[in-house]
């Protein structure tokens, strides 16, 4: 599966779901009692997540965008002063090579932000173009002029359309000629008018504080996809006008800066004054999004380990798109509120406690059927178990307590998770993972302290040097300090006491070892040098062994073990998996199969299902047949596809055509004994050729050189 198919499929599903979200909730959701409330909770929660995500992405892109803005200002300023000739040749065009990475679906957001910032603070003349709309030089020139001048641009292909419009009497928009000369004339008139301004009114142009005209910025979003010849010709033409028109290019590069050298010969690239800009890597971007969006108690909605693994796998193995990762979270959020009636409790603590008291008997029965609640009941006394299963009022009070406990669990879980990651992320071979998301997935799966990698990490920590360990514990202190929780405050006090003891080690002189220890070690060695019998030798060796075993730990080693035992106690207290918490199903979405089915697209399977069962897609009663059959009234491509399933590896086109004509004749009502039944006329022949071409385009057949009148079949089996 390609990343393009994945991107299209995920966007299509999520967009369709959102456009009809209210109808989806009101008419097709599980549990009708509180569907409207669940819809509004879902909508409000997603709005908050979306707002935080957009703010986070703006913050992550701020450095690179600020650098680009400074570059455009610097180039514009250099042009206007006398040092312009010394900085670059007169024919050179200042160019920013922006390396964004292979996460192509995220590039649109970056370029939109860049374009908006340029128009707000540098120049109103910004045009963005893509390769798919610029197949030829005239198309590229036309798109640039239209977006800069905001008018209709005339090219040779439009002459026939204009003549037809004139003959029909349709009104025509006045079009301008497609050339950079036209753009120069427009720019001069625009800047002259802007410099004159309006009497008694300040100019609103971004360059109002400078008397010099603003630059003209052209953004090439996907440089690798452009036709090299088209790009070369455009740059050559622009270099002739650079003294009359303050042009500036921004190249969006997904792979490597060497792409410019591969696409442009030296004679063309020498016309560009290129400066390189590197954006934040998509993996770093994802790590920040997970840290701020998922590993936080701010949002009550959570993903379980399997769903997290699906989304991360799609990111790492398909598209590297953080935008699609967030779309996956959105899909999981919608599915959770749609399929889980108890998601009415997935909101802020105050609202959740209030909603508990509004639950009806049917919802309370759903709570009693939850696996986590059953485990909780099993730990209670016999009378309490009876009350929980029979008394609805008592159950509501207990649910309020469990909701509070679940919030406390999340509030304590994430700080300790970050502390453990801080201590283990720098260990050799990364036993608990290099990224915090890897550690989080381990904690979601089972008790981490039962993991062999955890035991290995603790052994490595026991060999850590003092300065390094103190530095890591200080970072843990910084993590715990802002957390407002009683348990975390107590942990912070204990950690501060440990750090104070470590500092005291530097001021307190190390005590010399007791003489008896030295005697135990050295005296047997001296005795061994003397002539002795076997009994005395055995006794001396036993004393040496006992002395080594009874050797005391140094003050630092003892304090280091105490610190690690403290960390281990925090891990065992607060990093238990969420399945151990009662009512975790209220907040955690666990259907990884649903997420995988919607996001991990399988286009061939869907196409085969549509061709084999067109009734379920077209909802036409004439197409409804028994399983495995296709109606003769089905579309041509469905009939041709069904017939090709009955053939072997090579398909005779003439036999295929005759079989198709027979089926179509029956659909058109021809009698089996009539002359027209099964006859191949021009219309049927054209319809057959079109259907076969569509099957070839979809990848079910291909032409073969073995036989000229045959095609090769590429798929086997059907839906």
C-alpha positions as CSV (number, residue, x, y, z in Angstrom):
1,X,0.0,0.0,0.0
2,X,1.3,3.4,-0.9
3,X,1.2,6.5,1.3
4,X,-0.9,8.3,-1.2
5,X,-3.7,5.7,-0.9
6,X,-3.4,5.8,2.8
7,X,-3.7,9.6,2.9
8,X,-6.7,9.7,0.6
9,X,-8.5,6.9,2.4
10,X,-8.0,8.4,5.9
11,X,-8.9,11.9,4.9
12,X,-12.0,10.7,3.0
13,X,-13.3,8.6,5.9
14,X,-12.7,11.2,8.6
15,X,-14.1,14.1,6.6
16,X,-17.2,12.1,5.6
17,X,-17.7,11.2,9.3
18,X,-17.3,14.8,10.4
19,X,-19.6,16.3,7.8
20,X,-22.4,14.0,9.0
21,X,-21.2,13.5,12.6
22,X,-24.5,14.6,14.2
23,X,-26.6,12.4,12.0
24,X,-24.2,9.6,12.7
25,X,-24.6,10.0,16.4
26,X,-28.3,10.6,16.4
27,X,-29.4,7.7,14.2
28,X,-26.7,5.0,14.3
29,X,-24.9,5.1,17.6
30,X,-24.8,2.5,20.4
31,X,-27.1,3.5,23.2
32,X,-29.8,6.1,22.5
33,X,-30.2,7.4,26.0
34,X,-27.4,10.0,26.0
35,X,-26.4,10.2,22.3
36,X,-26.9,14.0,22.0
37,X,-24.8,14.6,25.1
38,X,-22.1,12.3,23.8
39,X,-22.0,14.1,20.5
40,X,-21.5,17.5,22.1
41,X,-18.9,16.1,24.5
42,X,-17.0,14.6,21.5
43,X,-17.3,17.8,19.6
44,X,-16.0,20.0,22.4
45,X,-13.2,17.6,23.3
46,X,-12.0,17.5,19.7
47,X,-12.1,21.3,19.4
48,X,-9.8,21.6,22.5
49,X,-7.4,18.9,21.1
50,X,-7.4,20.6,17.7
51,X,-6.7,24.0,19.2
52,X,-3.8,22.7,21.3
53,X,-2.4,20.8,18.3
54,X,-2.5,23.8,16.0
55,X,-0.8,25.9,18.6
56,X,1.8,23.2,19.1
57,X,2.5,22.9,15.4
58,X,2.8,26.7,15.0
59,X,5.3,26.7,17.9
60,X,7.3,23.9,16.3
61,X,7.4,25.6,12.9
62,X,8.2,29.0,14.5
63,X,12.0,28.8,14.2
64,X,12.1,27.8,10.6
65,X,9.4,30.3,9.6
66,X,11.1,33.1,11.5
67,X,14.4,32.2,9.7
68,X,12.7,32.4,6.3
69,X,11.1,35.7,7.1
70,X,14.5,37.1,8.2
71,X,15.9,35.7,4.9
72,X,13.3,37.5,2.8
73,X,13.8,40.7,4.7
74,X,17.6,40.5,4.4
75,X,17.5,39.9,0.7
76,X,15.0,42.7,0.1
77,X,17.1,45.1,2.2
78,X,20.3,44.0,0.4
79,X,18.7,44.7,-3.0
80,X,17.8,48.2,-2.0
81,X,21.2,49.3,-0.9
82,X,24.6,49.8,-2.5
83,X,26.0,46.5,-1.3
84,X,23.6,44.6,-3.6
85,X,26.2,44.2,-6.3
86,X,28.8,43.0,-3.9
87,X,26.5,40.4,-2.3
88,X,25.3,38.8,-5.5
89,X,25.4,39.2,-9.2
90,X,22.7,41.3,-10.8
91,X,21.2,38.3,-12.5
92,X,21.0,36.1,-9.4
93,X,17.7,35.4,-7.8
94,X,17.7,34.9,-4.0
95,X,16.4,31.4,-3.3
96,X,15.6,29.6,0.0
97,X,15.9,25.9,-0.2
98,X,13.5,24.6,2.5
99,X,14.1,20.9,3.3
100,X,10.9,19.7,4.9
101,X,11.3,15.9,4.9
102,X,9.3,13.1,3.3
103,X,6.2,13.8,5.4
104,X,4.5,15.3,2.3
105,X,0.9,15.5,3.7
106,X,2.2,18.0,6.4
107,X,3.8,20.3,3.9
108,X,0.6,22.2,2.9
109,X,0.2,23.4,6.5
110,X,3.7,24.7,6.7
111,X,3.5,26.5,3.4
112,X,0.1,28.0,4.3
113,X,1.6,29.4,7.5
114,X,4.6,30.7,5.6
115,X,2.5,32.4,3.0
116,X,0.3,34.0,5.6
117,X,3.3,35.3,7.6
118,X,5.0,36.7,4.4
119,X,1.8,38.5,3.4
120,X,1.4,39.9,6.9
121,X,4.9,41.1,7.6
122,X,7.0,41.2,4.4
123,X,5.1,41.5,1.1
124,X,1.6,41.1,-0.2
125,X,3.0,39.6,-3.4
126,X,3.2,35.8,-2.7
127,X,2.3,33.0,-5.1
128,X,2.4,29.3,-4.4
129,X,2.5,26.7,-7.2
130,X,2.5,22.9,-7.3
131,X,3.9,20.6,-10.0
132,X,0.5,19.0,-10.9
133,X,-0.8,22.3,-12.2
134,X,2.4,23.3,-14.0
135,X,3.0,20.6,-16.6
136,X,4.3,23.1,-19.1
137,X,6.0,26.5,-19.0
138,X,3.0,28.4,-20.1
139,X,0.9,26.7,-17.3
140,X,3.5,27.7,-14.7
141,X,3.7,31.2,-16.0
142,X,-0.1,31.5,-16.0
143,X,-0.5,30.2,-12.4
144,X,2.2,32.6,-11.1
145,X,0.6,35.6,-12.8
146,X,-2.9,34.7,-11.8
147,X,-2.0,34.4,-8.2
148,X,0.1,37.5,-8.0
149,X,-2.2,39.8,-10.1
150,X,-5.5,38.2,-9.1
151,X,-6.8,38.4,-12.6
152,X,-7.5,36.2,-15.7
153,X,-4.4,35.5,-17.7
154,X,-4.6,34.8,-21.5
155,X,-2.6,32.0,-23.1
156,X,-2.8,30.2,-26.5
157,X,-5.1,27.5,-25.3
158,X,-7.9,29.9,-24.3
159,X,-8.3,31.5,-27.8
160,X,-10.8,28.9,-28.9
161,X,-12.8,29.2,-25.7
162,X,-12.9,32.9,-26.1
163,X,-14.1,32.6,-29.7
164,X,-16.8,30.2,-28.6
165,X,-17.9,32.5,-25.8
166,X,-18.0,35.5,-28.2
167,X,-20.2,33.6,-30.6
168,X,-22.5,32.5,-27.8
169,X,-22.7,36.1,-26.6
170,X,-21.3,35.2,-23.1
171,X,-19.6,38.0,-21.2
172,X,-15.8,37.9,-21.2
173,X,-13.4,38.9,-18.4
174,X,-10.7,41.1,-19.6
175,X,-7.6,38.9,-19.7
176,X,-3.9,40.0,-19.6
177,X,-1.1,38.6,-21.7
178,X,0.9,35.8,-20.1
179,X,4.4,37.2,-19.8
180,X,6.8,38.5,-17.2
181,X,6.7,41.9,-19.0
182,X,3.0,42.1,-18.1
183,X,3.9,41.3,-14.5
184,X,6.6,44.0,-14.4
185,X,4.1,46.6,-15.7
186,X,1.5,45.5,-13.1
187,X,4.1,45.6,-10.3
188,X,5.4,49.0,-11.2
189,X,1.9,50.4,-11.3
190,X,1.0,48.7,-8.0
191,X,4.1,49.9,-6.1
192,X,3.8,53.4,-7.6
193,X,0.1,53.6,-6.4
194,X,1.1,52.2,-3.0
195,X,3.9,54.8,-2.6
196,X,1.5,57.6,-3.5
197,X,-1.0,56.4,-0.9
198,X,-4.2,58.1,0.0
199,X,-4.2,61.6,1.5
200,X,-4.8,61.7,5.2
201,X,-4.6,57.9,5.5
202,X,-1.7,55.6,6.3
203,X,-0.7,52.9,3.9
204,X,-1.7,49.4,5.0
205,X,1.0,47.6,3.0
206,X,3.4,45.5,5.0
207,X,6.2,47.7,3.6
208,X,4.7,50.8,5.0
209,X,7.7,51.5,7.2
210,X,10.1,51.4,4.2
211,X,10.0,53.5,1.1
212,X,11.3,50.6,-1.0
213,X,8.9,48.3,-2.9
214,X,8.3,44.8,-1.4
215,X,9.7,41.6,-3.1
216,X,7.7,39.1,-5.2
217,X,7.9,35.7,-3.6
218,X,7.2,32.5,-5.6
219,X,6.9,29.3,-3.6
220,X,7.5,25.9,-5.3
221,X,5.8,23.5,-2.9
222,X,7.1,20.2,-4.3
223,X,10.3,20.9,-6.2
224,X,11.1,17.2,-7.0
225,X,7.8,16.7,-8.8
226,X,8.4,19.6,-11.3
227,X,9.5,19.0,-14.8
228,X,13.2,19.9,-14.8
229,X,12.9,21.5,-18.3
230,X,10.0,23.7,-17.3
231,X,11.8,24.8,-14.1
232,X,15.0,25.6,-16.0
233,X,13.2,27.7,-18.6
234,X,11.3,29.6,-16.0
235,X,14.4,30.4,-14.0
236,X,16.2,31.6,-17.2
237,X,13.3,33.9,-18.1
238,X,13.1,35.3,-14.5
239,X,16.8,36.0,-14.5
240,X,16.3,38.4,-17.4
241,X,13.8,40.4,-15.3
242,X,15.4,40.3,-11.9
243,X,16.7,43.9,-12.2
244,X,13.2,45.2,-13.0
245,X,11.3,42.8,-10.7
246,X,12.5,41.9,-7.1
247,X,11.9,38.2,-7.5
248,X,12.5,35.7,-4.7
249,X,12.1,31.9,-4.8
250,X,11.3,29.4,-2.1
251,X,11.9,25.7,-3.0
252,X,10.1,23.1,-1.0
253,X,12.3,20.0,-0.9
254,X,11.2,16.6,0.5
255,X,14.4,14.6,0.0
256,X,17.8,16.3,-0.1
257,X,19.3,19.6,-1.1
258,X,21.2,17.8,-3.8
259,X,17.9,17.6,-5.7
260,X,18.6,21.2,-7.0
261,X,21.9,20.1,-8.5
262,X,20.3,17.0,-10.1
263,X,17.4,19.0,-11.6
264,X,19.3,22.1,-12.7
265,X,22.5,22.3,-14.7
266,X,25.2,24.6,-13.5
267,X,24.3,27.3,-16.1
268,X,20.9,27.5,-14.5
269,X,21.7,26.9,-10.8
270,X,24.4,29.6,-11.0
271,X,21.6,32.1,-11.5
272,X,20.3,31.4,-8.0
273,X,21.8,32.6,-4.8
274,X,20.7,29.7,-2.6
275,X,20.5,29.5,1.2
276,X,19.6,26.2,2.9
277,X,16.9,25.9,5.6
278,X,16.3,22.6,7.5
279,X,12.9,22.0,9.2
280,X,12.3,20.0,12.4
281,X,12.4,16.2,11.6
282,X,9.0,14.5,11.5
283,X,10.0,12.0,14.2
284,X,10.9,14.9,16.5
285,X,7.6,16.5,15.6
286,X,5.7,13.3,16.5
287,X,7.6,13.0,19.8
288,X,6.5,16.5,20.8
289,X,2.9,15.9,19.7
290,X,2.7,12.6,21.7
291,X,4.3,14.3,24.7
292,X,1.9,17.3,24.7
293,X,-1.3,15.6,23.3
294,X,-1.3,12.0,24.7
295,X,1.1,11.9,27.7
296,X,-0.9,14.4,29.6
297,X,-3.8,14.3,32.1
298,X,-5.3,17.4,30.4
299,X,-7.5,15.4,28.0
300,X,-9.6,12.6,29.5
301,X,-9.7,10.6,26.2
302,X,-6.9,7.9,26.0
303,X,-5.7,5.3,23.6
304,X,-4.8,1.8,24.7
305,X,-1.5,0.2,23.7
306,X,-2.7,-1.6,20.6
307,X,-4.4,1.4,19.1
308,X,-1.3,3.5,19.8
309,X,0.9,0.8,18.1
310,X,-1.3,0.9,15.0
311,X,-1.1,4.7,14.7
312,X,2.7,4.7,15.3
313,X,3.2,1.9,12.8
314,X,1.3,3.7,10.1
315,X,3.4,6.8,10.8
316,X,6.7,5.0,10.7
317,X,6.1,2.6,7.8
318,X,3.8,4.6,5.5
319,X,3.9,8.4,5.4
320,X,5.7,10.0,8.4
321,X,2.8,12.4,8.5
322,X,2.0,13.9,11.9
323,X,-1.1,15.4,10.4
324,X,-2.4,11.9,9.5
325,X,-1.4,10.7,13.0
326,X,-3.7,13.4,14.5
327,X,-6.4,12.4,12.1
328,X,-6.1,8.8,13.4
329,X,-6.6,10.2,17.0
330,X,-9.7,12.0,15.7
331,X,-11.0,8.8,14.2
332,X,-10.5,6.9,17.5
333,X,-12.2,9.7,19.4
334,X,-15.3,9.6,17.1
335,X,-15.5,5.9,17.3
336,X,-15.1,5.8,21.1
337,X,-18.0,8.3,21.7
338,X,-20.1,6.6,19.0
339,X,-19.7,3.0,20.1
340,X,-19.3,3.4,23.9
341,X,-22.5,4.6,25.7
342,X,-20.5,5.1,28.9
343,X,-18.2,7.7,27.1
344,X,-20.6,10.2,28.6
345,X,-18.2,10.0,31.6
346,X,-15.2,10.8,29.4
347,X,-15.0,14.5,30.2
348,X,-13.7,16.8,32.9
349,X,-13.9,15.5,36.5
350,X,-16.7,17.9,37.6
351,X,-18.8,17.1,34.6
352,X,-18.2,13.4,34.9
353,X,-19.2,13.3,38.5
354,X,-22.4,15.2,37.6
355,X,-23.1,12.8,34.7
356,X,-22.7,9.8,36.9
357,X,-25.7,10.9,38.9
358,X,-27.7,11.3,35.7
359,X,-27.1,7.7,34.5
360,X,-30.1,5.6,34.0
361,X,-30.6,1.9,35.0
362,X,-29.5,0.6,31.6
363,X,-26.2,2.6,31.8
364,X,-25.6,1.3,35.3
365,X,-26.1,-2.3,34.0
366,X,-23.5,-1.6,31.4
367,X,-21.1,-0.5,34.2
368,X,-21.7,-3.7,36.0
369,X,-20.8,-5.7,32.9
370,X,-17.4,-4.0,32.5
371,X,-14.5,-6.3,33.0
372,X,-12.6,-3.8,35.1
373,X,-15.6,-3.2,37.4
374,X,-16.1,-7.0,37.8
375,X,-12.5,-7.3,39.0
376,X,-13.1,-4.4,41.4
377,X,-16.2,-6.1,42.8
378,X,-14.3,-9.4,43.3
379,X,-12.0,-7.7,45.8
380,X,-14.8,-6.3,47.9
381,X,-16.6,-8.0,50.8
382,X,-19.7,-10.1,50.3
383,X,-22.2,-7.5,51.4
384,X,-20.5,-4.8,49.4
385,X,-20.7,-7.0,46.3
386,X,-24.5,-7.4,46.8
387,X,-25.0,-3.7,47.2
388,X,-23.0,-2.9,44.0
389,X,-25.1,-5.3,41.9
390,X,-28.5,-4.4,43.4
391,X,-28.5,-0.8,44.7
392,X,-28.3,1.8,41.9
393,X,-27.8,4.7,44.3
394,X,-24.9,3.0,46.0
395,X,-23.4,2.2,42.7
396,X,-23.5,5.8,41.6
397,X,-21.6,6.9,44.7
398,X,-19.0,4.2,44.2
399,X,-18.6,5.2,40.5
400,X,-17.9,8.8,41.5
401,X,-15.1,7.5,43.8
402,X,-13.7,5.4,40.9
403,X,-13.8,8.3,38.5
404,X,-11.8,10.4,41.0
405,X,-9.3,7.5,41.4
406,X,-8.9,7.2,37.6
407,X,-8.1,10.9,37.4
408,X,-5.6,10.6,40.2
409,X,-4.0,7.6,38.4
410,X,-3.5,9.7,35.3
411,X,-2.2,12.6,37.3
412,X,0.5,10.4,38.9
413,X,1.2,8.1,36.0
414,X,2.7,10.6,33.5
415,X,5.2,12.3,35.8
416,X,6.6,9.0,37.0
417,X,6.7,7.8,33.3
418,X,8.8,10.9,32.4
419,X,11.1,10.3,35.4
420,X,11.7,6.7,34.4
421,X,12.3,7.7,30.8
422,X,14.8,10.4,32.0
423,X,16.8,7.8,34.0
424,X,16.8,5.1,31.3
425,X,16.9,6.9,27.9
426,X,20.7,7.3,28.1
427,X,21.6,3.8,29.1
428,X,23.6,1.6,26.7
429,X,21.4,-0.2,24.1
430,X,18.3,1.5,25.4
431,X,16.7,-1.4,27.3
432,X,13.4,0.5,27.8
433,X,13.6,2.4,24.5
434,X,15.1,5.7,23.3
435,X,11.7,7.5,22.8
436,X,9.2,7.9,25.6
437,X,6.5,6.5,23.4
438,X,8.3,3.1,23.5
439,X,8.3,3.2,27.3
440,X,4.7,4.2,27.4
441,X,3.7,1.3,25.1
442,X,5.5,-1.2,27.5
443,X,3.7,0.3,30.5
444,X,0.3,0.0,28.7
445,X,0.9,-3.6,28.0
446,X,1.8,-5.1,31.4
447,X,3.5,-4.4,34.8
448,X,6.8,-2.9,33.6
449,X,8.7,-4.1,36.7
450,X,8.1,-7.7,35.6
451,X,9.9,-7.0,32.4
452,X,13.4,-8.4,31.9
453,X,14.5,-5.1,30.2
454,X,13.4,-3.2,33.3
455,X,15.6,-5.4,35.5
456,X,18.5,-4.9,33.1
457,X,18.0,-1.1,33.2
458,X,18.1,-1.1,37.0
459,X,21.3,-3.1,37.1
460,X,22.9,-0.6,34.7
461,X,21.7,2.3,36.9
462,X,23.4,0.7,39.8
463,X,26.7,1.1,38.0
464,X,26.2,4.8,37.1
465,X,28.7,7.4,38.2
466,X,27.8,10.0,40.9
467,X,27.8,13.1,38.8
468,X,25.6,11.5,36.1
469,X,23.2,10.0,38.6
470,X,22.8,13.3,40.4
471,X,22.1,15.1,37.1
472,X,19.4,12.7,36.2
473,X,17.8,12.9,39.7
474,X,17.8,16.7,39.4
475,X,15.9,16.4,36.1
476,X,13.4,14.1,37.8
477,X,13.0,16.8,40.5
478,X,12.2,19.4,37.8
479,X,9.5,17.0,36.4
480,X,7.8,16.4,39.8
481,X,8.0,20.0,41.0
482,X,5.1,21.5,39.0
483,X,2.7,18.5,39.6
484,X,-0.1,19.4,42.0
485,X,-0.7,16.0,43.7
486,X,-0.3,14.9,47.2
487,X,1.6,11.7,46.3
488,X,3.9,13.6,43.9
489,X,4.6,16.2,46.6
490,X,5.6,13.5,49.0
491,X,7.8,11.9,46.4
492,X,9.4,15.3,45.6
493,X,10.3,15.8,49.3
494,X,11.9,12.4,49.4
495,X,13.8,13.1,46.2
496,X,15.0,16.4,47.5
497,X,16.3,14.7,50.7
498,X,18.2,12.2,48.6
499,X,19.8,15.0,46.5
500,X,20.8,16.8,49.8
501,X,22.5,13.6,51.0
502,X,24.4,13.3,47.7
503,X,25.7,16.9,48.1
504,X,26.8,16.1,51.7
505,X,29.0,13.4,50.3
506,X,31.3,16.0,48.8
507,X,31.8,17.8,52.1
508,X,32.2,14.9,54.4
509,X,35.6,13.2,54.3
510,X,35.6,9.6,53.5
511,X,36.3,7.5,56.6
512,X,39.3,5.1,56.4
513,X,38.3,1.4,56.4
514,X,38.6,-0.4,59.8
515,X,42.0,-2.0,60.5
516,X,40.3,-5.4,61.0
517,X,39.2,-5.5,57.4
518,X,42.7,-4.9,56.2
519,X,44.0,-7.5,58.6
520,X,41.4,-10.0,57.3
521,X,42.6,-9.4,53.7
522,X,46.3,-9.0,54.2
523,X,47.1,-11.3,57.1
524,X,46.0,-14.5,55.3
525,X,48.0,-13.5,52.3
526,X,51.1,-13.1,54.5
527,X,50.4,-16.4,56.1
528,X,50.2,-18.0,52.7
529,X,53.7,-16.9,52.0
530,X,54.9,-18.9,55.0
531,X,55.4,-22.6,55.0
532,X,52.1,-24.1,56.2
533,X,50.1,-27.4,56.1
534,X,46.9,-28.1,54.2
535,X,44.6,-27.3,57.1
536,X,46.0,-23.9,57.7
537,X,45.9,-23.1,53.9
538,X,42.2,-24.0,53.8
539,X,41.5,-21.9,56.8
540,X,43.3,-18.9,55.3
541,X,41.4,-19.2,52.0
542,X,38.1,-19.3,53.8
543,X,38.9,-16.2,55.8
544,X,39.8,-14.3,52.6
545,X,36.5,-15.3,51.0
546,X,34.5,-14.2,54.0
547,X,36.4,-10.9,54.2
548,X,35.4,-10.1,50.6
549,X,31.8,-11.0,51.2
550,X,31.6,-8.8,54.3
551,X,33.2,-5.8,52.6
552,X,31.1,-2.7,53.4
553,X,29.6,-0.5,50.6
554,X,30.9,3.0,50.2
555,X,28.6,5.8,51.3
556,X,27.9,6.7,47.7
557,X,27.0,3.1,46.7
558,X,24.7,2.8,49.7
559,X,23.0,6.1,48.8
560,X,22.8,5.2,45.1
561,X,21.0,1.9,46.0
562,X,18.6,3.9,48.3
563,X,17.8,6.3,45.5
564,X,17.1,3.5,43.0
565,X,15.0,1.6,45.5
566,X,13.0,4.8,45.9
567,X,12.5,5.1,42.1
568,X,11.6,1.4,41.9
569,X,8.9,2.0,44.6
570,X,7.4,4.9,42.6
571,X,7.3,2.8,39.5
572,X,5.5,-0.1,41.2
573,X,3.1,2.3,42.8
574,X,2.1,4.4,39.8
575,X,3.0,2.7,36.5
576,X,0.6,-0.2,36.6
577,X,-1.3,-0.7,33.2
578,X,-4.6,1.2,32.8
579,X,-6.5,-2.2,32.6
580,X,-5.8,-2.5,36.4
581,X,-8.0,0.6,37.0
582,X,-11.7,0.3,37.5
583,X,-13.8,2.0,34.8
584,X,-10.8,2.4,32.5
585,X,-13.2,1.5,29.5
586,X,-14.9,4.9,30.0
587,X,-11.8,6.8,28.8
588,X,-9.7,4.2,26.9
589,X,-10.4,3.3,23.2
590,X,-9.3,-0.2,22.5
591,X,-10.6,-1.2,19.1
592,X,-7.4,-1.4,17.1
593,X,-9.0,-3.4,14.4
594,X,-11.4,-0.6,13.6
595,X,-8.7,2.0,13.4
596,X,-6.5,-0.3,11.2
597,X,-9.5,-1.1,8.9
598,X,-10.2,2.6,8.3
599,X,-6.6,4.0,8.1
600,X,-4.6,1.0,6.7
601,X,-6.4,1.1,3.4
602,X,-6.7,-2.1,1.2
603,X,-7.9,-0.6,-2.1
604,X,-7.8,-3.9,-4.1
605,X,-10.1,-5.6,-1.6
606,X,-12.5,-2.8,-1.7
607,X,-12.5,-2.6,-5.5
608,X,-13.1,-6.4,-5.8
609,X,-16.0,-6.2,-3.3
610,X,-17.6,-3.3,-5.3
611,X,-17.2,-5.2,-8.7
612,X,-18.6,-8.4,-7.2
613,X,-21.4,-6.9,-5.3
614,X,-22.5,-3.6,-7.0
615,X,-25.9,-3.7,-5.2
616,X,-24.4,-2.8,-1.9
617,X,-22.8,0.3,-3.4
618,X,-25.5,1.4,-6.0
619,X,-28.6,0.3,-4.0
620,X,-30.4,-0.6,-7.1
621,X,-33.0,-3.4,-6.6
622,X,-32.3,-4.8,-10.1
623,X,-28.8,-5.6,-9.1
624,X,-29.8,-7.7,-6.1
625,X,-28.8,-11.3,-6.7
626,X,-27.8,-14.4,-4.8
627,X,-24.3,-14.6,-3.3
628,X,-21.6,-15.0,-5.8
629,X,-23.7,-13.9,-8.8
630,X,-23.8,-10.6,-10.7
631,X,-27.0,-9.4,-12.4
632,X,-26.9,-9.0,-16.2
633,X,-28.2,-5.4,-15.5
634,X,-25.0,-4.6,-13.6
635,X,-22.5,-2.0,-15.0
636,X,-20.3,-3.2,-17.8
637,X,-17.1,-3.3,-15.7
638,X,-18.9,-5.6,-13.2
639,X,-20.0,-8.0,-15.9
640,X,-16.5,-8.0,-17.5
641,X,-14.9,-8.6,-14.2
642,X,-17.2,-11.5,-13.3
643,X,-16.5,-13.1,-16.7
644,X,-12.8,-12.7,-16.3
645,X,-12.9,-14.7,-13.0
646,X,-14.0,-17.7,-15.0
647,X,-10.9,-17.6,-17.2
648,X,-7.4,-18.9,-16.7
649,X,-4.1,-17.1,-16.8
650,X,-4.5,-16.0,-20.4
651,X,-7.9,-14.6,-21.6
652,X,-8.9,-14.7,-25.3
653,X,-10.4,-11.3,-26.0
654,X,-12.8,-12.5,-28.7
655,X,-14.2,-15.2,-26.5
656,X,-14.5,-12.7,-23.7
657,X,-16.3,-10.3,-26.0
658,X,-18.8,-12.9,-27.1
659,X,-19.6,-13.9,-23.5
660,X,-20.1,-10.2,-22.7
661,X,-22.4,-9.7,-25.6
662,X,-24.5,-12.7,-24.6
663,X,-25.0,-11.3,-21.0
664,X,-25.8,-7.8,-22.3
665,X,-28.3,-9.2,-24.8
666,X,-30.2,-10.9,-22.0
667,X,-30.2,-7.7,-20.0
668,X,-31.6,-5.7,-23.0
669,X,-34.5,-8.2,-23.3
670,X,-33.4,-10.0,-26.5
671,X,-34.9,-13.4,-27.0
672,X,-32.3,-16.2,-27.0
673,X,-33.4,-17.5,-30.4
674,X,-33.5,-14.1,-32.1
675,X,-30.9,-12.8,-34.6
676,X,-29.8,-9.9,-32.4
677,X,-29.1,-12.2,-29.4
678,X,-25.4,-12.3,-28.6
679,X,-24.6,-10.1,-31.6
680,X,-21.6,-7.9,-31.3
681,X,-22.4,-4.4,-32.8
682,X,-20.4,-1.3,-32.6
683,X,-22.0,0.0,-29.4
684,X,-21.4,-3.2,-27.5
685,X,-17.9,-3.5,-28.8
686,X,-17.1,0.0,-27.6
687,X,-18.6,-0.6,-24.2
688,X,-16.6,-3.8,-23.9
689,X,-13.3,-2.1,-24.8
690,X,-14.0,0.6,-22.3
691,X,-14.7,-1.9,-19.5
692,X,-11.5,-3.9,-20.4
693,X,-9.5,-0.6,-20.4
694,X,-10.9,0.2,-16.9
695,X,-9.9,-3.3,-15.6
696,X,-6.4,-2.8,-17.0
697,X,-6.2,0.6,-15.3
698,X,-7.2,-1.0,-12.0
699,X,-4.5,-3.6,-12.4
700,X,-6.6,-6.8,-13.0
701,X,-5.2,-7.6,-16.4
702,X,-2.3,-6.6,-18.7
703,X,-1.4,-7.0,-22.3
704,X,0.9,-9.9,-23.1
705,X,3.3,-10.6,-26.0
706,X,2.7,-14.3,-25.9
707,X,-0.5,-14.0,-28.0
708,X,-1.6,-10.8,-29.7
709,X,-5.3,-11.5,-29.1
710,X,-5.0,-12.4,-25.4
711,X,-4.5,-10.5,-22.2
712,X,-2.9,-11.9,-19.0
713,X,-4.8,-12.1,-15.8
714,X,-3.1,-10.5,-12.7
715,X,-5.5,-11.4,-9.9
716,X,-7.0,-14.6,-8.5
717,X,-10.1,-15.2,-6.5
718,X,-12.8,-12.6,-5.8
719,X,-15.1,-11.3,-3.1
